[in-house]
């Protein structure tokens, strides 16, 4: 099942060269078994499916044509990584580690297995060359010495170029008798062992108890409690909407008006518990957002740079840089609306819901993926383009603007997914939520305005070109305040302000 690829790298790497720490496994040999018909996994090995990552940077999923079917992780390039929690490496000592790869490019690179962190001790290293196609699979094996026990294992991609160079389908470990062979598959809970939930010192106690959010699952799929969710939805539709007054505009919408809170190299959705593992982000809303943020920690923090104060959510985007120096937005409006034919069916996000829109890996103009671009708003508008044609040049009376829009339909089952996108999707051609995504949710959209007369010469995003623009949303609204706005404004098809009033 081959797929088209661009051999032009679609983003600058999120993680640049990392220092190599103590090497735990000295590679003795690398062997290759290049046969599509071979047994799916080495006999007796403890197998981890590549799509079962607990966190990642740059990974995307696709159906695989490998023996056994399922899905593989693809579009991997220098600096990308995946984390797998609670991997059984058996007893300390001799360890054979196998990785199943496919590659259609001659440029190649290296797949590293590390324990504990993206720059943690090296477990194994595999040089990757062309295998004949993106679905022509080869097993690469190393023999060496492993630390034993249950470990967090990172797959880290290295290359001297910016192109995608490898797909990964599974990992397998065989060595000391660490227990029965195990297979980790999407949608299952990992065996008992170290938790995948990042921790840091507890925040000060709060007098407001947040709604219960289910713990993260090691596979990256985070399920909602279906019984509680059904009760919440029933209670929501039992609410009587306020009577519409003041003749509002007939557009289903309310908003949060936000300013920049802070910047850092963290991403609590893509790289939870890994401070400094991301490109630089600009955060709006919750002032506590960092690599260790959870739904509960966001809810406990009452400080926000958004209005209304009942919105404890975290919003972030890649930082805009001019000659390496950050340029903060002058303001960001987060619109909650509906593009559906019947906004009356829209329900609030569950507590702890998160999602990403856009593609940090995208470096070229692909409207089918991004859908919107930077433009100039205000008197005079756009007066030209930068020398490379990438950025607009704005009149001195206009400001640089970007809008990013999230999907408006949900699977109704998960707070998050391995790629942070697969649990949401677009409406069908009839403007309804159906099929895999039957639940209507508010259509979230960031409108980002940069200062007047922003000089666009020499600017880029921390994730690369302007086409790599993306945005993250981590819901921590006070449920009552969010539900009232969805019921009063969206369900009734009228425009409200950030205060929820008509």
C-alpha atoms as one frame of an Amber mdcrd trajectory, in Angstrom:
protein
   0.000   0.000   0.000   2.377   2.658  -1.186   1.657   6.306  -0.809   2.980
   9.441  -2.502   5.653  11.368  -0.705   7.454  14.618  -1.220  11.184  14.235
  -0.820  11.332  17.853   0.261  11.303  17.927   4.040   8.083  19.573   5.259
   9.424  21.256   8.364  12.598  22.143  10.182  13.286  19.635  12.890  11.583
  20.104  16.222  14.480  18.460  18.027  17.963  19.253  16.866  21.127  17.315
  17.557  20.947  15.888  21.059  23.928  14.920  23.208  24.543  11.194  23.358
  24.767   9.985  26.964  26.161   6.728  28.313  25.733   3.841  25.891  24.037
   0.871  27.500  23.991  -1.516  24.542  27.065  -2.027  22.399  25.874  -3.114
  18.984  27.598  -6.314  17.952  25.854  -7.002  14.674  23.104  -5.701  12.467
  21.264  -8.275  10.392  18.605  -7.793   7.741  15.741 -10.103   6.814  14.147
  -8.657   3.693  11.085 -10.797   3.017   7.512  -9.636   2.880   6.323 -13.166
   3.615   8.400 -13.749   6.730   6.745 -14.461  10.084   5.317 -11.208  11.479
   7.468 -11.229  14.647  10.581 -13.030  15.863   9.625 -16.219  17.731   9.224
 -15.629  21.462   9.911 -11.907  21.241   8.128  -9.250  23.259   6.562  -7.083
  20.547   5.542  -3.432  20.590   3.455  -2.105  17.696   4.850   1.202  16.436
   1.418   2.885  16.454   1.023   2.232  20.208   3.240   5.161  21.240   2.358
   7.079  24.410   3.801  10.332  23.015   5.503  11.479  19.846   6.943  14.337
  17.854   6.347  14.243  14.103   4.776  10.785  13.825   1.816  10.073  11.538
  -0.178   6.851  11.172  -1.239   4.992   8.035  -2.514   1.536   7.084   0.322
  -0.851   6.353   0.841  -3.415   3.613   3.197  -5.417   5.829   2.487  -9.027
   6.835  -0.247  -9.013   9.463  -1.747  -5.700   8.339  -2.617  -3.015  10.878
  -0.990   0.401  10.889   2.529   1.733  10.772   4.135   5.033  11.745   5.360
   7.083   8.804   6.670  10.404   7.504   9.600  10.158   9.923  12.619  12.427
   9.612  15.502  13.840  11.607  14.479  14.793  15.151  11.160  12.938  15.162
  10.569  10.439  17.981   8.044   8.111  19.594   7.839   7.039  23.249   6.655
   3.594  24.400   5.985   3.094  28.094   6.308  -0.050  30.189   8.274  -2.025
  27.586   9.472  -5.373  28.987  13.157  -5.821  28.154  13.454  -9.027  30.184
  16.361  -9.638  32.513  19.426  -7.398  32.415  22.078  -8.770  30.093  22.044
 -10.110  26.519  19.317  -8.522  24.417  18.299  -8.887  20.791  16.322  -5.903
  19.519  14.548  -5.824  16.151  12.872  -2.935  14.336  10.690  -3.368  11.235
  11.273  -0.574   8.702  10.497   0.492   5.141  12.119   3.271   3.088  11.753
   4.625  -0.444  14.583   7.147  -0.394  18.290   6.655  -1.001  19.281   9.366
   1.477  18.807   7.180   4.545  19.338   7.876   8.199  19.481   6.108  11.540
  16.829   4.691  13.861  17.934   4.842  17.504  16.348   3.081  20.481  16.953
   4.897  23.762  15.691   4.379  27.287  14.207   7.008  29.577  14.453  10.070
  27.330  15.050  11.200  23.758  18.705  11.706  24.719  18.799   8.822  27.196
  21.133   5.800  27.173  21.442   4.208  23.726  19.893   0.755  23.534  20.374
   0.050  19.838  21.128   1.853  16.576  20.094   0.882  13.034  21.371   2.465
   9.814  18.488   2.654   7.319  18.856   2.590   3.542  16.354   2.182   0.733
  14.255  -0.990   1.066  12.440  -0.595  -2.255   9.408   1.423  -1.183   7.402
   2.871   1.689   5.638  -0.480   2.110   8.577  -2.781   1.316   9.471  -4.012
   4.785  12.799  -5.121   6.252  13.626  -6.333   9.760  16.809  -4.881  11.260
  18.222  -6.605  14.345  20.985  -5.861  16.814  22.476  -7.957  19.595  23.979
  -6.379  22.660  23.362  -5.788  26.341  20.192  -4.324  27.828  19.328  -2.841
  31.260  16.407  -5.228  31.790  13.063  -4.590  33.428  10.179  -2.475  32.223
  11.441   0.685  30.550  10.224   3.712  28.633  11.755   3.174  25.209  12.189
   6.023  22.728  12.523   5.572  18.981  14.568   8.569  17.819  15.189   9.397
  14.137  18.507  10.836  12.982  19.559  12.047   9.541  21.894  14.603   8.005
  19.063  15.945   5.810  15.487  17.222   6.274  13.657  14.608   4.181  11.354
  11.869   5.426  13.427   8.673   5.309  11.687   5.788   7.091   8.456   4.070
   8.175   8.380   1.894  11.317   5.881  -0.948  11.872   6.968  -2.683  15.088
   9.719  -3.276  17.626  10.615  -6.642  19.177  12.837  -7.554  22.131  14.201
 -10.992  23.032  16.701 -11.750  25.742  16.564 -12.651  29.398  13.388 -14.278
  30.754  11.539 -11.133  31.695   8.099 -12.696  31.531   5.700 -13.927  28.926
   5.911 -12.337  25.469   3.567  -9.377  25.182   2.053  -7.450  22.305   0.920
  -3.849  22.774  -1.914  -2.833  20.468  -3.945   0.373  20.142  -6.891   0.683
  22.494  -5.526  -1.581  25.233  -4.225  -0.700  28.672  -0.539  -1.541  29.219
   0.445  -4.070  31.902   0.875  -2.871  35.463   4.119  -1.020  35.933   5.488
   2.542  36.021   2.809   5.065  35.153   2.986   6.998  31.906   1.552  10.098
  33.552   4.194  12.825  34.076   4.487  14.249  37.555   5.940  17.339  39.154
   5.529  18.946  42.592   1.860  19.314  43.466   0.219  22.682  43.030  -1.415
  24.481  45.920  -4.763  22.940  46.909  -7.837  24.420  45.341 -11.313  24.742
  46.797 -12.902  23.855  43.448 -12.970  20.152  42.588 -12.424  19.534  38.870
 -14.504  16.988  37.007 -12.976  13.532  36.941 -10.754  13.017  33.899  -9.680
   9.476  32.997  -5.956   8.727  33.197  -3.889   8.683  30.036  -3.563   5.287
  28.375  -0.157   4.141  27.226  -1.289   3.710  23.627  -2.183   7.391  23.223
  -5.921   6.685  23.003  -7.554   8.273  26.050 -11.108   7.055  26.551 -13.994
   8.978  28.075 -16.174   7.307  30.698 -19.191   6.414  28.515 -21.658   6.258
  31.418 -20.625   9.654  32.768 -20.508  11.141  29.289 -24.044   9.955  28.528
 -25.264  11.499  31.784 -23.473  14.784  31.022 -25.006  14.985  27.530 -28.476
  14.233  28.872 -28.084  16.933  31.517 -26.821  19.369  28.884 -29.829  18.965
  26.593 -32.109  19.171  29.635 -30.831  22.721  30.224 -33.302  25.369  29.122
 -31.541  27.960  26.917 -31.827  31.603  27.920 -34.328  33.643  25.981 -32.558
  35.458  23.147 -32.583  39.239  23.652 -31.002  42.325  22.067 -31.488  41.072
  18.505 -28.021  39.446  18.167 -26.354  38.532  14.897 -27.604  35.161  13.654
 -24.243  33.411  13.760 -23.595  30.549  16.222 -20.538  31.846  18.068 -18.900
  32.903  21.323 -15.231  33.566  22.030 -12.358  33.837  24.452 -10.259  36.976
  24.052  -6.628  36.150  24.837  -3.177  37.648  25.159   0.208  35.937  25.257
   1.035  34.310  28.579   4.538  32.925  28.066   6.837  30.982  25.745   8.812
  27.792  26.222  10.053  24.676  24.398   7.329  22.441  25.886   4.285  20.674
  24.464   2.089  18.902  27.060   0.031  17.192  24.335   2.775  15.928  22.001
   5.616  15.619  24.541   4.065  15.286  28.029   6.599  15.189  30.842   9.484
  16.113  28.524  10.517  19.730  29.174  12.476  21.259  26.314  11.578  18.469
  23.857   9.701  20.712  21.411  10.284  23.692  19.190   9.402  26.957  20.898
   5.702  27.634  21.495   3.782  30.779  22.358   1.102  30.069  24.964  -2.169
  31.871  25.583  -4.653  31.341  28.387  -3.575  29.261  31.358  -0.384  30.738
  32.808   0.857  27.429  34.237   1.084  25.510  30.952   4.276  23.492  30.620
   5.408  19.959  29.765   3.823  18.575  32.943   0.379  20.130  32.505  -2.659
  17.883  32.902  -6.367  18.636  32.860  -6.377  18.733  36.644  -3.353  21.028
  36.948  -4.805  23.457  34.393  -8.149  23.482  36.182  -6.455  24.147  39.531
  -4.675  27.235  38.189  -7.017  30.225  38.167  -4.619  32.605  36.404  -5.355
  33.077  32.711  -4.619  35.654  30.023  -8.011  34.999  28.412 -11.438  36.407
  29.129 -13.647  34.930  30.496 -11.943  33.894  33.733 -13.907  30.609  33.746
 -11.783  29.427  30.821  -8.718  27.708  32.306  -7.819  26.131  28.953  -4.385
  26.179  27.377  -3.894  27.352  23.787  -0.588  27.432  21.936   1.060  27.976
  18.543   4.650  27.887  17.228   6.521  31.080  18.007   6.966  33.599  15.183
  10.630  34.575  14.831  12.252  37.527  13.081  15.979  37.045  12.665  15.803
  34.608  15.563  13.931  36.951  17.932  10.388  36.162  19.046   7.497  38.335
  17.833   4.460  37.979  20.101   0.919  38.283  18.782  -0.780  41.509  19.812
  -3.855  39.426  20.550  -5.524  36.098  19.841  -9.267  35.548  19.673 -10.359
  31.952  20.151 -13.729  31.554  18.472 -16.102  28.736  19.407 -18.678  28.393
  16.653 -20.492  25.966  14.392 -20.196  25.401  10.657 -22.793  22.636  10.694
 -26.185  22.745   9.051 -27.835  22.206  12.475 -25.855  23.841  15.315 -28.598
  22.744  17.730 -26.914  19.339  18.048 -23.566  20.732  19.210 -22.417  19.574
  22.666 -19.602  20.897  24.916 -16.160  19.324  24.964 -15.621  16.848  27.784
 -13.232  17.961  30.513  -9.622  17.196  29.528 -10.336  17.019  25.787  -7.388
  18.016  23.569  -6.570  18.191  19.880  -4.149  19.624  17.344  -4.760  21.200
  13.949  -2.228  21.903  11.229   1.019  20.071  10.562   4.340  21.074  12.094
   6.049  18.863   9.524   4.634  20.734   6.550   7.165  23.005   4.855   5.488
  23.650   1.506   2.202  25.121   0.347  -0.409  22.361   0.680  -3.838  23.989
   1.027  -5.446  20.541   1.352  -3.659  20.168   4.695  -3.550  23.681   6.078
  -6.528  25.383   4.498  -5.594  28.938   5.450  -2.575  31.210   5.278  -1.133
  34.448   6.637  -2.652  37.627   5.286  -2.735  41.378   5.992  -5.775  42.890
   7.716  -6.493  46.610   7.935  -6.242  49.712   5.797  -3.954  49.152   2.808
  -3.861  45.373   3.313  -1.175  43.459   1.476   1.236  45.540  -0.615   3.399
  42.720  -1.942   5.241  39.521  -1.100   8.623  38.783   0.428  11.430  37.928
  -1.987  10.788  34.198  -1.598   7.041  34.712  -2.113   6.198  32.987   1.156
   5.035  35.907   3.308   2.796  38.883   2.582   4.162  42.392   2.988   1.651
  44.497   4.917   0.926  48.203   4.677   1.993  50.202   7.732  -1.686  50.520
   8.644  -2.306  46.770   8.450  -1.270  43.858  10.605  -0.176  40.290   9.861
  -2.955  37.797  10.646  -3.301  34.039  10.654  -6.346  31.855  11.298  -6.210
  28.167  12.205  -9.385  26.077  12.460  -9.987  22.757  14.197 -12.408  19.999
  13.095 -16.015  20.258  14.271 -16.920  16.557  14.648 -15.773  14.001  17.248
 -15.832  10.225  17.653 -17.559  10.637  21.035 -15.231   8.093  22.627 -11.793
   9.588  23.187 -10.290  12.656  24.817  -7.139  12.182  22.732  -5.593   9.917
  20.109  -2.013   8.881  19.295  -1.561  11.599  16.668  -3.892  13.983  18.579
  -6.077  14.239  15.460  -7.629  10.832  14.800 -10.438  11.276  17.351 -11.836
  14.285  15.453 -12.779  14.931  11.851 -14.726  17.115   9.411 -18.454  17.181
   8.749 -19.797  15.216   5.788 -20.927  16.792   2.516 -24.349  17.485   3.993
 -22.872  19.558   6.804 -23.526  16.879   9.415 -21.371  14.901  11.804 -21.651
  11.243  10.845 -19.763   7.981  10.357 -16.609   7.771  12.451 -17.265  11.242
  13.879 -20.967  11.419  14.779 -20.787  13.984  17.584 -20.982  17.736  16.871
 -18.541  19.808  18.934 -17.786  23.540  18.861 -15.665  24.551  15.890 -12.609
  26.118  17.535 -10.699  28.715  15.522  -7.724  30.891  16.508  -7.471  34.304
  14.849  -3.946  35.510  15.560  -3.007  39.146  15.022   0.590  40.351  15.069
   1.618  44.000  15.661   1.009  46.680  13.025   3.747  47.049  10.447   5.296
  43.659  11.237   8.278  43.465   8.897   7.937  40.034   7.305  11.428  40.007
   5.805  13.485  37.347   7.575  10.617  35.845   9.573   9.775  32.185  10.084
   8.037  29.969  12.609   9.866  28.003  15.277   8.559  24.898  13.469   9.939
  26.038  10.105   8.265  27.857   7.233   4.939  29.629   7.511   3.245  26.561
   6.057   4.091  24.605   9.230   1.621  26.669  11.251  -0.338  24.528  13.727
  -2.254  25.011  16.947  -3.037  23.064  20.132  -6.117  23.170  22.373  -6.308
  21.592  25.853  -9.777  22.044  27.354 -10.000  23.057  31.016 -13.133  25.236
  30.948 -15.327  25.250  34.019 -17.967  22.845  32.688 -20.989  24.929  33.677
 -19.653  28.069  31.979 -18.840  26.182  28.767 -22.167  24.341  28.728 -24.146
  27.563  29.152 -22.386  29.183  26.203 -22.857  26.189  23.930 -26.528  25.890
  24.907 -27.392  29.598  24.767 -25.251  30.723  21.819 -24.372  27.814  19.541
 -27.514  25.722  19.896 -29.668  28.801  19.283 -27.540  29.995  16.380 -26.710
  33.453  17.744 -23.546  35.469  18.323 -22.353  36.033  21.909 -19.327  37.825
  23.340 -16.619  36.398  25.561 -18.937  36.975  28.530 -21.495  34.640  27.019
 -24.052  37.428  26.616 -26.068  38.120  23.460
